[in-house]
């Protein structure tokens, strides 16, 4: 029987072309500077060396590329070979500034206290054991380092009636405005099936994340539940109106 991690890898391998296209559009829009400004607001300060950044679940490389453009030392990890290949191609002039590695987000192959900043987007919900992943991310952070995790309650509508109503209204609003529905795709049923097997799909977040990070040992945890207002365009705000993106930031 195919394990969940293998199903997730297969799904995102098939989505790599479409997801790559989205990332390239982001790199050529207002989102590039918006994300740089946002991340740098929360990034720790270091002196005498480059900031060491780990992009977990790097996908086609958006975060890795914009962090490399800031002059940081960047490591990009993803479990999917197809995504890493897209990221390398997309990096262009920054390719030599990024260390690309295939790795399981639950079990990072790095020494303790290696990175100053960990960034990840739309990954935690996709993990089979997110609590274990959080502990490992904490392990590889330097003291005073920060984790910035951007995510949303993407599939809570499968379990929550009110979220289901909001999800369905989002679909109606998207059609009314003539936007592309970013939730409905040829493989959407496959992703829903996978989501039902993942623990965070049924959990209200970021409340769970805050509790988990504090239990692990993060000395400071910050939350922003309106991140989408800064980094989403109108198409995304309409598509995902009932499931806003949040940021959970933890300092070691």
N, C-alpha and C positions, 0 to 999 in steps of 0.2 A: 504493500500500500504506500502510495506517495505521501511523504511527510509534508507538513505545512510549509516549511522553509523551501522545499523543492518546488512546491506549487507557486509560492511567491516569486521565486527566481524565474520560473518559466513565464509567469504573467508579465513581469517587468521587462523581461527580455523581448517579449512580443510588443510591449509598449514603448520600447526604446526609441524608435523612429519618431513617433508622435510626441513623446515627452521631450526629445531632443529639440524638436521644432519649437516647442513652447519655451524652452530655456534660451534658445537663440533669439526669440522675440523679446524675452525679458532683457537680455544683454543689450538690445538695441532700443530700449524704451526708458522711461523715467524710473523704472524699477531698479535699474542698476545703481544709480546714485542714492535712491531711497533706501535700498538694503545696505549699502556701504555706510551711510550715515547712521542707520539704526544699529547695525552691528558694532560700529566703532564707539557708539555711545556707551555700550555695555562692556566692551573689550577691556581687559586689564592692561595696565601700563607696565612696560618693561624698559630697562635702560641698558645701553651698551651692546645690544644685540637685537635681532629681528624677533618679532612676536611669532611664536610657534603655534600654528593653527591646525586643528584636525577637523576635516569635513567628513562626517559619518553619513553614509547613505548618499554619497556625492551625486549619484545619477549622472546626467550629462555634463555636470561640472559647474553649474552657475555660481554657487558659493565659492568654490575653489578658485575660479577664475577672477572673481571680483576681489577676493582676499589677496591673491597673488598680485593684482594690479595695485594694491596698497603697499606692496613691498614686503609682505610677510612671508615667512617660511611655511609653506602649506603642504599638508599631507591629505590626500583624498582616498577614502576607502569606500568600496561598494561590494556587494556580494555577487553582482551580476556583471559578467565579462562584457556583455554588449553595452551596458551603460558606461563602463570604464573606457571602452574604445571610443564611444561618442565624446566622452569628456576630454580625452587626449586630443581628438581632432578639433574640438571646439576651443581648446585652450590657446591655439595659435602661438603668438609670441610669448605667452606665459607658460607654455608646456614644460620648458626646462626648469621652471620655478616651482613646479608641483610634483610631488612624489605620489604616483598612483599605485594603489595596492588593492588586490582582491582580498576581502576579509569579511568574516562574520561579525556583525555589530555586537553580538552577545559576548564574543571572545576575541578581544583585540590583541594582536601580537606585538604589543609595545611594552617597554619597561614602565614601571611605576613612575609617576611624577615627570611625565615627558612633555606635556603640552600646556600652553598658557590659556588657550581658548579652544573649546569644542563647539562646533555649530552643526545643527541638523534640522532638516525641514521635512515634514510629512513622512517621517520614518517610524516614530515610536508606536503609532497605532498599528503598524505593519509587522510588529515583532511578536514572536511566539512567547518570549519570556522577557518582557520589558523591564521587570524589576532587576533581573540579573544583568541586563544591558546597562542600566543606570549605575549599578555597583561597579561595573567594569570601567565605565566612563569616568566615574569618580576616581578610580585607581590611577588612571593614566594622566589625570590633571595634576599640574603643579600646585603647591600650596598657594592660595591666593588666585588660582586660575578660575576661569568661569565656563560654565556650560550654558549655551543658549539653544533652547529647543523650541522650534516653531511647529505647531501641529493644530489639529482641530478634532472635533467629535464627528469624524467623517461618516461613520456608519451607525451612530447611535439611533438613527431612525428605524433601524431594523428591530429595535427593542423598546423604544419609547414612543407612545402614541402621539404626544405633542410634537416631538421631533419629526415624526412621520408627516404630520400635517404641514409643518414648516417646510420639509423637503419637497412635498408635492406642490406647495405654493411657490417655491423657488422655481420649479419646472414650468409652472404657468407663467410666472413673471418673466422668465427667460424667453419663452415663446412670444409673449406680448411685445417685448422690446426688440424682437428680431435677432437675438444673440444666439451664438452657437451654444448648445447645451453641453457643457463640459463633463457632466456626470453620466450622460447616456452615450455609450460607445459600444462597438460590437462585442467587447469582452466584459461589459458591465455585470452581467449575470455571474460570470466566473469570479469577479472580484467580490461580489456580494457573498458568494459561497465561501470564499476564503475568509472574508471578514467575520463570518459567523463562527469560525474556528479560532479567531484571535481574541485574547482576553480583554483588550481595551475597547473593543467595539461596543460593549454593553455598559461601560463605566463612564460616569460623568467626570469630565476633565475640564480644567486642570487641577481640580481638588485632589484627585488621586496622586498626581505628579508631585504636588507640593508636599503632601504627607510622606511620600516615598523618598524624596530628596532629603528631607529633614531627618528621616529615620536612618538613612545611609550615612549621614554625617556632614552634609553641606551646612556651613555655618550661617549662610544667608540665602534666602530664596525670594525672588521677585517675580511678580506676575503682571502681565499686561494682556487684557482680553480684547483689545481693540487694535491689534497690530494690523489687521487687514485694512483699516482706514488709511494707513501710511503706504502700504506696499501693494495693494490690490487695485486693479483698474475697475471700471464700471461693470464690465462683463463678469468678472470674478465676484464682485460684490452682489450682483444679481443672482448668479449661479449658486452661491454659497451663503446667501443671506441668513439662513437659519442655523448655520454652523460656522460662526466666525473663527478666524484663526487667532490663536493665543500664543503668547510667549511665556515659557517658564525658564527663568534664569537662576542658576545656582552657583554660589561661590564657595570654593573649598577652603 
